[in-house]
Amino acid sequence: QVQLVESGGGLVQAGGSLRLSCAASTRISSFNAMGWSRQAPGKQRELVAAIYPGGNTNYADSVKGRFTISRDNAKNTAYLQMNSLKPEDTAVYYCNFRQFSSTYWGRGTQVTVSS
Protein backbone atom coordinates (compact mmCIF):
# COMPACT_ATOMS: atom_id res chain seq x y z
CA GLN A 1 0.00 0.00 0.00
CA VAL A 2 1.45 3.32 -1.08
CA GLN A 3 1.02 6.24 1.29
CA LEU A 4 1.12 9.85 0.20
CA VAL A 5 1.53 12.74 2.61
CA GLU A 6 0.82 16.27 1.46
CA SER A 7 2.22 19.34 3.15
CA GLY A 8 2.70 23.03 2.53
CA GLY A 9 -0.87 24.23 2.65
CA GLY A 10 -1.98 27.20 4.68
CA LEU A 11 -3.49 30.64 4.65
CA VAL A 12 -2.16 33.16 2.14
CA GLN A 13 -3.31 36.49 0.78
CA ALA A 14 -4.44 36.85 -2.80
CA GLY A 15 -1.44 37.27 -5.06
CA GLY A 16 0.76 35.20 -2.80
CA SER A 17 2.48 31.87 -3.35
CA LEU A 18 2.61 28.44 -1.77
CA ARG A 19 4.49 25.28 -2.61
CA LEU A 20 2.79 22.00 -1.85
CA SER A 21 4.77 18.81 -1.38
CA CYS A 22 3.66 15.22 -1.72
CA ALA A 23 5.94 12.63 -0.16
CA ALA A 24 5.43 9.04 -1.27
CA SER A 25 6.20 6.01 0.89
CA THR A 26 7.46 4.16 -2.16
CA ARG A 27 10.09 4.82 -4.76
CA ILE A 28 8.80 6.97 -7.58
CA SER A 29 10.21 7.19 -11.06
CA SER A 30 9.60 8.99 -14.29
CA PHE A 31 7.45 6.04 -15.33
CA ASN A 32 4.84 6.97 -12.75
CA ALA A 33 2.17 9.55 -13.35
CA MET A 34 1.48 11.91 -10.47
CA GLY A 35 -1.00 14.69 -10.07
CA TRP A 36 -2.73 17.21 -7.91
CA SER A 37 -6.47 17.66 -7.60
CA ARG A 38 -8.52 19.98 -5.44
CA GLN A 39 -11.94 20.07 -3.92
CA ALA A 40 -13.67 23.21 -2.74
CA PRO A 41 -16.68 23.10 -0.40
CA GLY A 42 -19.79 22.05 -2.27
CA LYS A 43 -17.89 21.29 -5.46
CA GLN A 44 -16.58 18.19 -7.15
CA ARG A 45 -12.94 17.27 -7.04
CA GLU A 46 -11.13 18.60 -10.09
CA LEU A 47 -7.76 17.87 -11.63
CA VAL A 48 -5.36 20.77 -11.21
CA ALA A 49 -2.12 19.46 -12.65
CA ALA A 50 -0.55 16.19 -13.71
CA ILE A 51 2.86 14.98 -14.79
CA TYR A 52 3.07 11.89 -16.96
CA PRO A 53 5.74 9.35 -17.84
CA GLY A 54 8.27 11.13 -19.99
CA GLY A 55 7.69 14.45 -18.27
CA ASN A 56 4.67 15.81 -20.13
CA THR A 57 2.45 17.98 -17.98
CA ASN A 58 -1.18 19.00 -18.07
CA TYR A 59 -2.94 21.82 -16.25
CA ALA A 60 -6.49 22.95 -15.67
CA ASP A 61 -7.22 26.07 -17.67
CA SER A 62 -7.90 27.96 -14.45
CA VAL A 63 -4.31 27.51 -13.21
CA LYS A 64 -2.27 27.60 -16.43
CA GLY A 65 0.56 30.06 -16.16
CA ARG A 66 0.25 30.23 -12.37
CA PHE A 67 0.85 26.66 -11.12
CA THR A 68 3.75 24.36 -11.90
CA ILE A 69 3.94 20.66 -11.13
CA SER A 70 7.31 18.99 -10.69
CA ARG A 71 8.88 15.93 -9.14
CA ASP A 72 12.11 14.91 -7.47
CA ASN A 73 12.47 11.18 -7.94
CA ALA A 74 15.48 11.03 -5.62
CA LYS A 75 13.28 12.36 -2.80
CA ASN A 76 10.16 10.42 -3.83
CA THR A 77 8.35 13.73 -3.78
CA ALA A 78 6.14 15.72 -6.10
CA TYR A 79 5.53 19.43 -5.83
CA LEU A 80 2.96 21.98 -6.84
CA GLN A 81 4.24 25.54 -7.01
CA MET A 82 1.30 27.92 -6.84
CA ASN A 83 1.82 31.58 -7.69
CA SER A 84 -0.56 34.51 -8.06
CA LEU A 85 -3.08 32.74 -5.87
CA LYS A 86 -6.71 33.77 -6.03
CA PRO A 87 -9.54 33.32 -3.53
CA GLU A 88 -11.11 30.82 -5.93
CA ASP A 89 -8.06 28.60 -5.46
CA THR A 90 -9.24 27.91 -1.91
CA ALA A 91 -9.72 24.16 -1.56
CA VAL A 92 -8.31 20.99 -0.12
CA TYR A 93 -5.51 19.85 -2.40
CA TYR A 94 -4.90 16.14 -2.91
CA CYS A 95 -1.91 14.39 -4.39
CA ASN A 96 -2.28 11.20 -6.40
CA PHE A 97 0.18 8.64 -7.63
CA ARG A 98 -0.31 5.93 -10.25
CA GLN A 99 1.52 2.65 -10.08
CA PHE A 100 0.58 -0.04 -12.56
CA SER A 101 -3.23 -0.15 -12.54
CA SER A 102 -3.68 1.44 -9.12
CA THR A 103 -4.11 5.07 -8.14
CA TYR A 104 -3.29 6.20 -4.62
CA TRP A 105 -4.44 9.38 -2.90
CA GLY A 106 -3.19 11.41 0.00
CA ARG A 107 -5.42 12.87 2.70
CA GLY A 108 -5.11 16.40 1.42
CA THR A 109 -3.84 19.75 2.60
CA GLN A 110 -5.96 22.85 3.02
CA VAL A 111 -5.17 25.95 1.00
CA THR A 112 -7.04 29.11 1.89
CA VAL A 113 -6.59 32.31 -0.09
CA SER A 114 -7.93 35.48 1.46
CA SER A 115 -9.00 38.47 -0.60
C-alpha positions in Angstrom: 0.0 0.0 0.0 1.4 3.3 -1.1 1.0 6.2 1.3 1.1 9.9 0.2 1.5 12.7 2.6 0.8 16.3 1.5 2.2 19.3 3.2 2.7 23.0 2.5 -0.9 24.2 2.7 -2.0 27.2 4.7 -3.5 30.6 4.7 -2.2 33.2 2.1 -3.3 36.5 0.8 -4.4 36.9 -2.8 -1.4 37.3 -5.1 0.8 35.2 -2.8 2.5 31.9 -3.4 2.6 28.4 -1.8 4.5 25.3 -2.6 2.8 22.0 -1.9 4.8 18.8 -1.4 3.7 15.2 -1.7 5.9 12.6 -0.2 5.4 9.0 -1.3 6.2 6.0 0.9 7.5 4.2 -2.2 10.1 4.8 -4.8 8.8 7.0 -7.6 10.2 7.2 -11.1 9.6 9.0 -14.3 7.4 6.0 -15.3 4.8 7.0 -12.7 2.2 9.6 -13.4 1.5 11.9 -10.5 -1.0 14.7 -10.1 -2.7 17.2 -7.9 -6.5 17.7 -7.6 -8.5 20.0 -5.4 -11.9 20.1 -3.9 -13.7 23.2 -2.7 -16.7 23.1 -0.4 -19.8 22.0 -2.3 -17.9 21.3 -5.5 -16.6 18.2 -7.2 -12.9 17.3 -7.0 -11.1 18.6 -10.1 -7.8 17.9 -11.6 -5.4 20.8 -11.2 -2.1 19.5 -12.7 -0.5 16.2 -13.7 2.9 15.0 -14.8 3.1 11.9 -17.0 5.7 9.3 -17.8 8.3 11.1 -20.0 7.7 14.4 -18.3 4.7 15.8 -20.1 2.4 18.0 -18.0 -1.2 19.0 -18.1 -2.9 21.8 -16.2 -6.5 22.9 -15.7 -7.2 26.1 -17.7 -7.9 28.0 -14.4 -4.3 27.5 -13.2 -2.3 27.6 -16.4 0.6 30.1 -16.2 0.2 30.2 -12.4 0.8 26.7 -11.1 3.8 24.4 -11.9 3.9 20.7 -11.1 7.3 19.0 -10.7 8.9 15.9 -9.1 12.1 14.9 -7.5 12.5 11.2 -7.9 15.5 11.0 -5.6 13.3 12.4 -2.8 10.2 10.4 -3.8 8.3 13.7 -3.8 6.1 15.7 -6.1 5.5 19.4 -5.8 3.0 22.0 -6.8 4.2 25.5 -7.0 1.3 27.9 -6.8 1.8 31.6 -7.7 -0.6 34.5 -8.1 -3.1 32.7 -5.9 -6.7 33.8 -6.0 -9.5 33.3 -3.5 -11.1 30.8 -5.9 -8.1 28.6 -5.5 -9.2 27.9 -1.9 -9.7 24.2 -1.6 -8.3 21.0 -0.1 -5.5 19.8 -2.4 -4.9 16.1 -2.9 -1.9 14.4 -4.4 -2.3 11.2 -6.4 0.2 8.6 -7.6 -0.3 5.9 -10.2 1.5 2.6 -10.1 0.6 0.0 -12.6 -3.2 -0.2 -12.5 -3.7 1.4 -9.1 -4.1 5.1 -8.1 -3.3 6.2 -4.6 -4.4 9.4 -2.9 -3.2 11.4 0.0 -5.4 12.9 2.7 -5.1 16.4 1.4 -3.8 19.8 2.6 -6.0 22.9 3.0 -5.2 26.0 1.0 -7.0 29.1 1.9 -6.6 32.3 -0.1 -7.9 35.5 1.5 -9.0 38.5 -0.6 
